Amino acid sequence: MLMGQDFDTSAVHAGREDFLELGVHAAPLDFSSTYPIPDLEEGTASLDALAHGAADAPQKIYSRLNQPTVSRFEGALAKLEGAEHAVAYASGMAALTAVLLALRVRHPEDARPHVLALRPIYGGSDHLLDHGMTGCEVEWVSAEEVARKTRPETRLVIAETPANPTLKWIDLEKLAADAQGAPVMVDSTFATPVLQTPIAHGATLVLHSATKFLGGHGDVLAGIVATSDEEWAAALRHVRVITGACMHPMAAYLCLRSMPTLPLRVRRATETATELAEFLGQQPAISAVHYPKADHPLLGKQMLGRGSLISFELAGGYDAASALMKAVRLCTPAVSLGSTDTLIQHPAGLTHHVVPEEERIATGITAGMIRLSVGLESTDDLRRDLAQALAVAATAAPMQANLTKAGTPIAETNPAAQS
Ligand SMILES: Cc1ncc(COP(=O)(O)O)c(C=O)c1O
């Protein structure tokens, strides 16, 4: 950010610094996959630098090595995160894969770099970490266990806050202290830099699925990692060059186009979510609402707002949840989040289905849980849609049901309370 510039001003102007000089008013969109190299010696030297993680070089070579529209988005997002660098990828999952592979670039001496990871986390991330295909030794821990489980050779601590889908917040300053010098990577997709800038709270790496709020309109698949650590940034680019998991320039253009409205979208959706969380807490068909409390100790310190995601649990369990998904008329029954429209989905059956069932249950992802990503519609219309869908769900589900379709016990229902 420029000295003294407010966040909202930076969101509008980041990535536009050279527009006057270029004589343009919208980001130039370069679709070239390859570039003319009239000077072979300069080309070879540039290729050498880019292939090993340089951000830029005198001669552009090939769009897998670096790409001007993508670089523009990286610079803009880095500014909003208060970071020196950002490296963009084809998706959020490609970004997480790159972070794990970068450990192998940074620590070639490690047979299996040791990583601590906190659950719950997005189901796809859980799947990647649990599978072991990146060659890391991943140990699952709770936030309370990090200090005890961190070893001298721990290379990374991975956390997601707010967590998907329980919306629990992790104290990042405590986490960084507990990691005892091991770098911390925070998936801040749910927060966006509007609500949280993890680097200011001790994180080394911040990851976003740009598919969500940064794209913001449900038409982009992308991921990005921000960091102020030069060596990490170089390793992340090095992995991208090798794996080819690049962000497409059109995706970068769309993210740049969405950036000026990011603060407006996040704040408006947060206001609506706050009202809806209260409404949901009063519904007899709902046994628990998970939405950060107004007096949460991290609110105003680490998180600048309560966010636009709500999870709630239906007293009627799986059957009620399935009926609700069918009954909504305005909310879109779909995975993903952070779009202009409200998205509703069932974590146990969709986003977190790949997580081992016992782990899902242990981390509070019950068969009756629904996740709502509140969009920009009017609060009244959303309230009406949810009310009619809840009425349908209540009649469709036997309230005494305590087994899922798959025969999984549903966790004890909690009293309707915000957590
Ligand atoms: C918090 C979070 N992180 C990462 C991802 C993965 O991102 P992508 O779908 O862009 O690969 C998702 C996807 O839902 C997510 O919700």
Ligand as a Chemical Component Dictionary entry (heavy atoms), coordinates in Angstrom:
data_LIG
# 
_chem_comp.id                   LIG 
_chem_comp.type                 NON-POLYMER 
_chem_comp.pdbx_formal_charge   0 
_chem_comp.three_letter_code    LIG 
# 
loop_
_chem_comp_atom.comp_id 
_chem_comp_atom.atom_id 
_chem_comp_atom.alt_atom_id 
_chem_comp_atom.type_symbol 
_chem_comp_atom.charge 
_chem_comp_atom.model_Cartn_x 
_chem_comp_atom.model_Cartn_y 
_chem_comp_atom.model_Cartn_z 
_chem_comp_atom.pdbx_ordinal 
LIG C1 C1 C 0 -10.544 -22.492 2.180  1  
LIG C2 C2 C 0 -10.221 -23.110 0.851  2  
LIG N1 N1 N 0 -8.933  -23.259 0.503  3  
LIG C3 C3 C 0 -8.586  -23.801 -0.685 4  
LIG C4 C4 C 0 -9.542  -24.236 -1.572 5  
LIG C5 C5 C 0 -9.123  -24.850 -2.874 6  
LIG O1 O1 O 0 -9.243  -23.890 -3.881 7  
LIG P1 P1 P 0 -9.563  -24.231 -5.422 8  
LIG O2 O2 O 0 -10.934 -24.817 -5.454 9  
LIG O3 O3 O 0 -9.436  -22.887 -6.068 10 
LIG O4 O4 O 0 -8.536  -25.183 -5.873 11 
LIG C6 C6 C 0 -10.889 -24.091 -1.250 12 
LIG C7 C7 C 0 -11.930 -24.558 -2.189 13 
LIG O5 O5 O 0 -13.100 -24.630 -1.856 14 
LIG C8 C8 C 0 -11.247 -23.528 -0.004 15 
LIG O6 O6 O 0 -12.526 -23.386 0.371  16 
# 
loop_
_chem_comp_bond.comp_id 
_chem_comp_bond.atom_id_1 
_chem_comp_bond.atom_id_2 
_chem_comp_bond.value_order 
_chem_comp_bond.pdbx_ordinal 
LIG C1 C2 SING 1  
LIG C2 N1 SING 2  
LIG C2 C8 DOUB 3  
LIG N1 C3 DOUB 4  
LIG C3 C4 SING 5  
LIG C4 C5 SING 6  
LIG C4 C6 DOUB 7  
LIG C5 O1 SING 8  
LIG O1 P1 SING 9  
LIG P1 O2 DOUB 10 
LIG P1 O3 SING 11 
LIG P1 O4 SING 12 
LIG C6 C7 SING 13 
LIG C6 C8 SING 14 
LIG C7 O5 DOUB 15 
LIG C8 O6 SING 16 
# 
